[in-house]
Amino acid sequence: MSEGPFKTLIGELTPPMRLMMTPGPSSIDPRVYRALAAPVVGHLDPWFKTCMDETQILMRQVFQTENRVTMPLSASGSGGIEAAVLNTLEEGDEAIVCVNGWFSERMYEIALRSPAKITKLEVPYGRAVDPQDVRKAGAGKKIKIVGLAHGETSSGVVTALDPFRKVADELGALLIVDTVASLAAEPLNVDKQRLDIVFSGSQKALSAPPGRSPITVSPRTEEVLRNRKKKVQSWYFDLTTAMNYWGKDRLYHHTPPISLIYALREAMRLTMEEGLQVRWERHRVNQQALIAGVEAMGLELLVKNPKERLVTVTPVMIPASIDDAQFRNQLLDEFNIEIAGGIGPLKAKIWRLGLMGYCAQKANVLLLLAAMEKVLVDQGARIQAGAGVGAAIRSYAGAEAAVATKA
Ligand SMILES: Cc1ncc(COP(=O)(O)O)c(C=O)c1O
């Protein structure tokens, strides 16, 4: 046996402290890091059961729901898609999935693995699906679910949910909504908007570490799940058995990542301490300033319709003269800032600037704009010095004046 690998001494873990202005994961509040370091207890410890109760109370507050079935799945956001789609669809069912980017495409891909017949309604990246097209596609059919992404992270598009609720009602369908990139940043009220299954991810606007997918299920969907003819293909993501642990009996299902639950609980506690409306507005104001800044530097946005701009992800077209990888590497090496490139058809065409949860702060927006200006100028772009930061400062001043006038 070669001795090589066994002789290698591995040093202490020392990850760099990056500013994560990406579409997730986002930077984490120090208070959430403290929760992560708290002592691990058993998953059936009486104290932990109370911690679970509190986690579910907070999750209902963040989702704005009284749904009994509300819990964090032991999974990243993709697990939420899988649970939502595979629990509802059976042999003989039909579903419509609205696809306007990489992640709604993932919902379609996952739905294809169910035995149901799936219709894909697709629009180009950068736009939202028209609910009218869902109405047309579903006319005369028995549609079990309509699925879509509230915030499509790959293209920075937000979809208005109410028109889809209306169409789903007309079709007699359940509405399944991916809020991985929008929960705690975009206005959402699960009960008022009568959404049937809504899931998210811990690592985006909640600013907890990746690895938990909060999910909530309406009472009428619970009924649908109870009446399934066959068991869900996935044992791990079968929502009815998973709820035996998160329900009143607290029966063992699997050993959950205790520390990640602490972190999520703290991240949601901070969200509610701030207040949902205040948090939504904070995201909006910071994105407005970021947009003012990038436009003042002569950069163009991918999403043309301001009403369709997702507050957490601002996609910016990469100018022809700028090298994508070099630009992002310099931001990382020189300023410790991570942003993301494009994916799918938008690879090497856009940068995605993330403003999620703890990251969505004035100081971060101004730093990012200043750093982008420096790196663009280094690559030969001609930008008036301070144009981006100046425009952002004016945008903040306008927002602050509007608040002062209201008070
Ligand atoms: C809208 C959306 N849905 C689903 C996912 C998948 O989540 P994860 O990568 O946590 O599995 C993402 C990830 O970025 C996302 O943005």
The ligand as an ORCA input file, in Angstrom:
! r2SCAN-3c Opt
* xyz 0 1
  C     -35.398     28.877     -7.282
  C     -34.525     27.728     -6.868
  N     -35.077     26.527     -6.741
  C     -34.349     25.465     -6.377
  C     -33.002     25.574     -6.132
  C     -32.212     24.378     -5.745
  O     -31.759     24.539     -4.428
  P     -30.472     23.774     -3.885
  O     -29.327     24.148     -4.718
  O     -30.403     24.299     -2.471
  O     -30.793     22.328     -3.943
  C     -32.380     26.817     -6.250
  C     -30.931     26.963     -6.012
  O     -30.324     27.968     -6.291
  C     -33.172     27.919     -6.623
  O     -32.624     29.115     -6.745
*
